[in-house]
């Protein structure tokens, strides 16, 4: 372990989302403000109060896995494998030091579809019909485990589980792991596949989801006065983080630099953010301090922006308390297009934030037609905005009071 902190850069990105099955397709639809949300088609939702979701479309795990191994993995792992293949594309066929290469992939729930299927087997046919693969298919750490096995990555290998902040904690922990010399590179991000009857029913019972069933495309509307809940989604965003000198030595393509992270806890409520967004604000301040930046240097924030009444209000208050209302950074929530990927949300939104810097284009908040007066931010509504940018921030918050903020810099 080194005593001097290292610079950490992004050298690979892979994405499977409701907006596309790779980075470029997802980005193209998100920046165009085209939601990948529709009526849920994977099971009968007619008895559910919320019937909309962000499903990954035209996805075949056999494009990435052998049939036998695919059957022994939950869908959330299938999605992680697909995203990792894109993220690791530059290293395909090349030798690399697996001993100094970690895997830290977050998932909020893990294999809930597997749990439902195997519980049905138990209820209908007894314990002898529970699959021997039930436990390894279900547990939340298996995306990290499978990716480690697949690529021979023998460095730190674990899962971060913090609800909708899981992927953010995975990225932040990977950053610190490299920065402090525990390894040279980490495959990180998040994976989630929770569009299932039990998960949907649970969130419906909480009254957390949008019930705009007659207009699915417009159902996710962060910061809008007419928002009525978040939209469940699935997918995986996987990022290859690497120590700068290691990346330069191997001639890697460098997309951006992860500059600083902040992590806090609300210590307030199981599901509601603390009034005023105090915990979120502190996470943002910590990330700025860690990056060595002042608030005025942030050009854009990819907000957590879930499209729920309390989150959007609290996050708006938090952003204004850190950056000020008058000249704050531009803000948008790309969950308006992707829906909420729960534990995988931060992986997707980190990649979108990197693309924001690469393309010098801020993606819009689709469906933001009437800004809620309680969310007075410098919004990017409905249409993308081009602007010279050097620094962006990505926020992720989760049930339980988990807050993560990440500061990403244009690589210079």
C-alpha positions in Angstrom: 0.0 0.0 0.0 1.3 3.4 -1.0 1.3 6.4 1.4 0.8 9.0 -1.4 -2.6 9.3 -3.0 -2.9 8.5 -6.7 -4.9 10.1 -9.5 -7.7 8.0 -10.7 -9.0 8.0 -14.3 -11.8 6.4 -16.3 -10.5 4.0 -19.0 -13.5 1.9 -19.8 -17.3 2.2 -19.7 -20.1 -0.3 -20.4 -23.8 0.2 -20.2 -27.0 -1.8 -20.6 -30.1 0.3 -19.9 -33.7 0.9 -20.9 -32.4 3.5 -23.3 -30.0 1.2 -25.1 -27.8 -1.9 -24.8 -24.5 0.0 -25.0 -23.0 3.3 -24.1 -23.5 5.1 -27.4 -27.1 4.1 -27.9 -28.1 4.9 -24.3 -26.3 8.3 -24.5 -27.9 9.2 -27.8 -31.4 8.6 -26.5 -30.8 10.2 -23.1 -29.3 13.4 -24.6 -32.2 13.5 -27.1 -34.6 13.3 -24.2 -36.2 10.1 -25.4 -37.4 7.9 -22.5 -36.9 4.2 -22.6 -40.0 3.7 -20.3 -43.1 1.8 -21.3 -45.8 -0.5 -19.8 -44.1 -3.4 -18.2 -44.2 -6.4 -20.5 -42.3 -9.2 -18.6 -45.3 -10.2 -16.5 -48.9 -9.3 -16.1 -49.2 -6.0 -14.3 -52.9 -5.5 -14.6 -53.5 -5.8 -10.8 -50.7 -3.4 -9.8 -51.3 0.3 -9.2 -48.1 1.1 -11.1 -47.7 -0.6 -14.4 -44.8 1.3 -16.0 -41.1 0.5 -16.0 -37.8 0.9 -17.7 -37.1 -2.6 -19.1 -33.9 -3.5 -21.0 -35.1 -4.4 -24.5 -33.9 -7.0 -27.0 -31.4 -8.5 -24.6 -30.2 -12.1 -24.9 -27.8 -13.3 -22.3 -26.6 -16.0 -24.7 -24.9 -13.2 -26.7 -22.5 -13.0 -23.7 -22.7 -16.3 -21.9 -22.8 -20.0 -22.6 -26.3 -21.4 -22.1 -25.3 -23.6 -19.1 -23.6 -20.8 -17.2 -26.4 -18.3 -18.1 -28.9 -20.6 -16.4 -26.9 -20.5 -13.2 -27.0 -16.7 -13.0 -29.8 -14.2 -12.2 -30.7 -11.5 -14.7 -28.9 -8.8 -12.8 -25.6 -10.8 -13.3 -26.4 -11.2 -17.0 -26.7 -7.4 -17.3 -23.4 -6.9 -15.4 -21.6 -9.4 -17.6 -22.9 -7.6 -20.8 -21.9 -4.1 -19.5 -18.5 -5.4 -18.3 -17.7 -6.8 -21.7 -18.1 -3.3 -23.2 -16.1 -1.7 -20.4 -13.3 -4.2 -20.8 -13.2 -4.1 -24.6 -9.9 -2.3 -24.8 -8.2 -5.0 -22.7 -9.7 -7.9 -24.7 -6.9 -10.2 -25.8 -4.2 -8.3 -23.9 -2.2 -9.2 -20.9 -2.9 -7.3 -17.7 -2.0 -7.7 -14.0 -5.0 -9.4 -12.5 -3.3 -9.5 -9.1 -3.7 -5.7 -8.9 -7.1 -5.4 -10.4 -10.2 -5.3 -8.2 -14.0 -5.8 -8.7 -16.5 -3.7 -6.6 -20.0 -3.7 -8.1 -23.0 -2.5 -6.2 -26.5 -4.0 -6.2 -29.3 -2.9 -4.0 -31.3 -6.2 -4.0 -29.4 -8.8 -6.1 -31.3 -11.8 -7.5 -34.9 -11.1 -6.4 -36.4 -12.9 -9.4 -34.4 -16.0 -8.5 -35.8 -15.7 -4.9 -39.3 -15.5 -6.2 -38.9 -18.5 -8.5 -37.3 -20.7 -5.9 -39.8 -19.7 -3.2 -42.6 -20.8 -5.6 -40.7 -24.1 -6.1 -40.6 -24.6 -2.4 -44.2 -23.6 -1.8 -45.5 -25.8 -4.6 -43.2 -28.8 -4.4 -41.3 -28.7 -1.1 -37.7 -28.0 -0.1 -36.2 -30.8 -2.3 -37.1 -28.7 -5.3 -35.1 -25.7 -4.3 -32.2 -25.3 -6.8 -28.7 -25.9 -5.5 -27.8 -22.6 -7.3 -30.5 -20.6 -5.4 -28.1 -19.0 -2.9 -25.3 -18.1 -5.3 -27.8 -16.8 -7.9 -29.6 -14.6 -5.3 -26.9 -13.0 -3.3 -26.0 -9.4 -4.1 -22.2 -9.9 -4.3 -22.4 -12.4 -7.2 -22.0 -9.8 -10.0 -18.6 -8.8 -8.5 -17.8 -12.5 -8.0 -18.6 -13.5 -11.5 -16.8 -10.6 -13.1 -13.7 -11.4 -11.0 -13.8 -15.0 -12.2 -14.5 -14.1 -15.8 -11.5 -11.7 -16.1 -9.2 -13.2 -13.5 -9.3 -10.2 -11.3 -7.7 -11.1 -8.0 -7.6 -7.7 -6.2 -10.3 -6.5 -3.7 -13.6 -8.1 -4.7 -16.9 -7.3 -3.0 -20.3 -5.7 -3.3 -21.6 -2.4 -1.9 -25.2 -2.6 -0.8 -26.9 0.7 0.1 -30.2 0.7 -1.8 -30.2 3.4 -4.5 -26.7 4.6 -3.6 -25.1 1.1 -4.0 -23.4 1.8 -7.3 -22.2 5.2 -6.0 -20.6 3.6 -3.0 -19.0 1.0 -5.3 -17.5 3.8 -7.4 -16.4 5.9 -4.4 -14.8 2.9 -2.7 -13.0 1.8 -5.9 -11.7 5.4 -6.1 -10.3 5.3 -2.6 -8.9 1.7 -3.1 -6.9 2.8 -6.1 -6.0 6.2 -4.7 -4.5 4.7 -1.6 -2.5 2.0 -3.5 -4.4 -1.2 -2.7 -4.6 -2.0 -6.4 -4.0 -0.4 -9.9 -7.5 -0.8 -11.4 -11.0 -1.7 -10.4 -14.1 -2.8 -12.4 -16.9 -1.0 -10.6 -20.5 0.4 -10.9 -23.8 -1.3 -10.4 -26.2 -3.9 -11.6 -29.9 -4.4 -10.9 -32.9 -6.4 -12.3 -35.8 -5.8 -9.9 -38.7 -5.6 -12.3 -40.5 -8.5 -10.7 -43.9 -9.0 -9.1 -42.6 -8.8 -5.5 -40.4 -5.8 -6.0 -43.0 -3.9 -8.0 -45.7 -4.8 -5.5 -43.6 -3.7 -2.6 -42.9 -0.3 -4.0 -46.6 0.0 -5.0 -47.6 -0.7 -1.4 -45.2 2.1 -0.3 -47.0 4.4 -2.9 -43.5 5.3 -4.1 -44.1 4.7 -7.8 -45.7 6.7 -10.6 -49.2 5.6 -11.5 -49.2 7.5 -14.8 -50.1 4.3 -16.5 -51.9 5.9 -19.4 -48.8 7.8 -20.5 -45.7 5.7 -19.6 -43.2 7.8 -21.6 -44.1 10.9 -19.5 -44.3 9.0 -16.2 -40.8 9.9 -14.9 -40.8 13.7 -14.5 -38.2 14.8 -11.9 -38.6 18.3 -10.5 -41.9 18.8 -12.3 -45.0 20.0 -10.4 -46.9 17.0 -11.7 -44.5 14.3 -10.6 -46.1 11.4 -8.8 -43.4 8.9 -8.0 -40.4 7.2 -9.5 -40.3 4.6 -12.3 -38.6 1.2 -11.6 -35.9 0.3 -14.1 -33.2 -2.3 -14.6 -29.8 -2.4 -16.1 -26.1 -2.2 -15.4 -23.4 0.5 -15.7 -19.8 -0.8 -15.3 -16.8 1.5 -15.2 -13.1 0.7 -15.4 -11.2 3.0 -13.0 -7.4 3.0 -13.2 -4.5 4.7 -11.5 -3.3 7.4 -13.9 0.3 6.3 -14.3 -0.7 2.7 -14.8 -3.1 3.8 -17.6 -0.5 6.0 -19.2 2.1 3.2 -19.1 -0.2 0.8 -21.0 -1.4 3.5 -23.5 -5.0 3.4 -22.4 -7.7 5.7 -23.7 -8.6 8.1 -20.9 -12.1 9.4 -20.9 -12.2 11.5 -17.7 -10.7 11.8 -14.2 -12.6 10.9 -11.0 -11.6 13.9 -8.8 -13.4 13.6 -5.5 -16.0 11.7 -3.5 -18.3 12.5 -0.6 -20.3 10.0 1.5 -22.7 10.8 4.4 -25.6 9.4 6.3 -28.9 11.2 7.2 -29.5 9.4 10.5 -33.1 10.4 10.1 -35.6 8.0 8.5 -35.8 4.6 6.6 -37.2 6.1 3.4 -37.5 9.9 3.6 -34.6 12.3 3.2 -33.8 14.6 6.1 -35.7 17.9 5.6 -33.5 20.5 3.8 -31.3 17.7 2.4 -28.7 18.3 5.0 -27.0 15.0 4.5 -26.9 15.3 0.8 -25.5 18.8 1.0 -22.7 17.6 3.3 -21.9 14.8 0.8 -21.6 17.4 -1.9 -19.4 19.6 0.2 -17.1 16.6 1.1 -16.8 15.7 -2.6 -15.8 19.3 -3.5 -13.3 19.4 -0.7 -11.9 16.0 -1.7 -11.5 17.3 -5.3 -9.9 20.5 -4.2 -12.6 22.6 -5.9 -14.8 25.5 -5.0 -18.6 25.2 -5.5 -18.5 27.7 -8.4 -16.2 25.5 -10.4 -18.9 22.8 -10.9 -20.6 23.3 -14.3 -23.3 20.6 -14.2 -24.9 18.2 -11.7 -26.5 14.9 -12.7 -29.0 14.9 -9.9 -30.4 11.9 -8.2 -33.7 13.4 -9.2 -36.1 10.4 -8.7 -39.4 12.1 -9.5 -40.7 11.7 -6.0 -42.1 14.6 -4.0 -39.7 14.5 -1.1 -36.5 13.5 -2.8 -36.6 16.2 -5.5 -37.5 18.9 -3.0 -34.8 17.9 -0.5 -32.1 17.5 -3.2 -33.0 20.9 -4.6 -32.7 22.4 -1.1 -29.3 20.7 -0.7 -28.0 21.9 -4.0 -29.0 25.5 -3.3 -27.5 25.4 0.1 -24.1 24.3 -1.4 -24.1 26.2 -4.6 -26.5 29.1 -4.1 -29.6 29.8 -6.1 -28.5 32.7 -8.2 -25.5 31.3 -10.2 -25.6 27.6 -9.4 -24.6 24.9 -11.9 -27.0 23.5 -14.4 -28.9 20.5 -13.2 -30.8 17.7 -14.8 -32.0 14.2 -13.9 -31.6 11.6 -16.6 -33.9 9.2 -14.7 -36.5 11.1 -16.7 -35.4 8.9 -19.6 -33.9 5.8 -18.0 -36.2 5.4 -15.0 -34.6 4.5 -11.7 -32.1 1.7 -11.9 -32.0 1.5 -8.0 -28.5 0.0 -7.1 -27.3 0.4 -10.7 -28.5 4.1 -11.1 -25.1 5.6 -10.1 -23.3 3.4 -12.7 -25.5 4.6 -15.5 -25.4 8.2 -14.3 -21.6 8.2 -13.8 -21.2 7.1 -17.4 -23.7 9.8 -18.6 -21.7 12.4 -16.6 -18.5 11.3 -18.3 -20.2 11.6 -21.7 -21.4 15.0 -20.7 -17.8 16.1 -20.4 -16.6 14.3 -23.5 -19.4 15.8 -25.7 -19.6 19.1 -23.8 -23.3 18.6 -23.8 -25.7 18.5 -20.8 -28.5 16.0 -21.2 -32.0 17.3 -20.4 -34.6 16.4 -17.8 -37.3 15.0 -20.2 -40.9 15.7 -19.2 -39.9 18.8 -17.2 -42.8 20.9 -18.4 -43.6 23.0 -15.3 -40.9 23.4 -12.7 -42.0 22.9 -9.1 -41.6 26.2 -7.3 -40.1 24.1 -4.4 -37.3 22.9 -6.8 -35.8 26.2 -7.9 -32.6 25.1 -9.7 -30.8 26.0 -12.9 -32.6 23.3 -14.8 -31.9 21.9 -18.2 -35.6 21.1 -19.2 -36.5 18.9 -22.2 -33.6 19.9 -24.5 -29.9 19.3 -24.2 -27.6 22.3 -23.6 -24.1 22.7 -25.0 -21.6 24.5 -22.8 -17.8 24.4 -22.1 -17.4 22.3 -19.0 -14.5 21.1 -16.9 -16.2 19.6 -13.8 -19.4 17.8 -13.2 -21.0 16.1 -10.2 -23.2 13.0 -9.9 -25.4 12.5 -6.9 -26.9 9.2 -5.6 -29.1 8.8 -2.5 -30.7 5.7 -1.0 -33.3 4.4 1.4 -31.7 4.3 4.8 -30.2 7.8 4.5 -27.2 6.9 2.3 -25.7 9.8 0.3 -22.9 9.7 -2.3 -21.6 12.5 -4.5 -18.9 12.1 -7.1 -16.9 14.9 -8.8 -15.7 14.1 -12.3 -13.2 16.2 -14.2 -12.4 16.6 -17.9 -9.0 14.8 -18.3 -6.3 17.4 -18.9 
